[in-house]
Amino acid sequence: MSRISSAFSSFFTILFNGELPSEVAEEFGYAKKAEEKPAPVVKAEPEIRTSDGALQMLSILQRDARLIDFLMEDISGYSDDQVGAAVRSLHEQSRAALSRYVTLLPVIDAVEGTRTQIGKNEPNSVKLIGNVPANGKASQGILRHKGWRAQKVDLPKIPSSQDAKVLAPAEIEIE
């Protein structure tokens, strides 16, 4: 800073604020220079990806019902009775796991197979099938599927040390 600019800066700052500018005071030795403090270390929050919740739900279904094991196994060699017995257990365990973390409600709470009025719902809540008019609009039809809406999702927090992509760790028995 030149002496002339320091003088003008000092004059007007003293006139309007009643004190000497800190940079001028430091430059001419009237105040100690501010020591530069190191920037505080900020821990970066782990990046949360939209896929984390889906992977976490798959992990829960694997842990509680062995769903991935069932889906990845070739069941063509098993009889229908064997598959049916396995599916009954899988169904009960998967339903319990899903109910524990997600509250589901039907999009349209009516009896399937009955005539239903189509309200002014958001576009992705009702899917028209069958003889859909060219303009894509209809006022009523036969309810073929109620649909599902997640009212509440309450998944546990994923520990930062856990890799969300590992749905089930490998298991090794030590003998």
Residue pairs with C-beta under 8 A, 6 or more apart in sequence:
1 9
1 23
1 24
1 27
6 24
6 27
6 28
9 21
9 23
9 24
10 20
10 21
10 24
13 19
13 20
13 21
13 24
14 20
20 30
22 31
22 34
24 30
25 31
26 32
26 33
26 34
46 160
49 164
51 164
52 158
52 164
53 153
53 155
55 164
55 165
55 167
56 155
56 158
56 164
57 98
57 101
57 102
57 155
58 67
58 68
58 167
59 164
59 166
59 167
59 168
60 97
60 101
60 155
61 67
61 68
61 94
61 97
61 98
62 68
62 69
62 167
62 168
63 97
63 168
64 93
64 94
64 96
64 97
65 89
65 90
65 93
65 94
65 96
65 97
66 90
66 93
67 90
67 94
68 167
68 168
70 86
70 87
70 90
75 83
75 86
78 86
98 104
101 153
101 154
101 155
101 156
102 150
102 152
102 153
102 154
103 150
103 151
103 152
103 153
103 154
104 148
104 149
104 150
104 151
105 148
105 149
105 151
106 146
106 147
106 148
106 149
107 121
107 125
107 126
107 146
107 147
107 148
107 149
108 116
108 126
108 143
108 146
108 147
109 146
110 116
110 143
110 146
111 143
112 143
112 144
112 145
112 146
113 142
113 143
113 144
114 142
114 143
115 140
115 141
115 142
115 143
116 140
116 141
116 142
116 143
117 139
117 140
118 126
118 128
118 138
118 139
118 140
118 141
125 147
125 149
126 147
127 147
128 136
128 138
128 141
129 144
130 141
132 138
158 164
